[in-house]
Amino acid sequence: MRWNRVAARVSNLIRQDRYLTPEERTLYDETLAQNTAQNTAYASYNAIKEAYPDDIVLYR
């Protein structure tokens, strides 16, 4: 089985609450929220940096 199919299967089991214990699910959700927040911050920075490629951005 290829890795992308394994990853899809595990993700599907997680969404169906059939893979993690309740404690693991809580930790998974918290980690997912943190990663989403970080990705949002990076996306915001990258958008500003694209607009001003020769400048130092978001620095005071």
Secondary structure, 3 states (H helix, E strand, C coil): CCHHHHHHHHHHHHHCCCCCCHHHHHHHHHHHHHHHHHHHHHHHHHHHHHHCCCCCCCCC
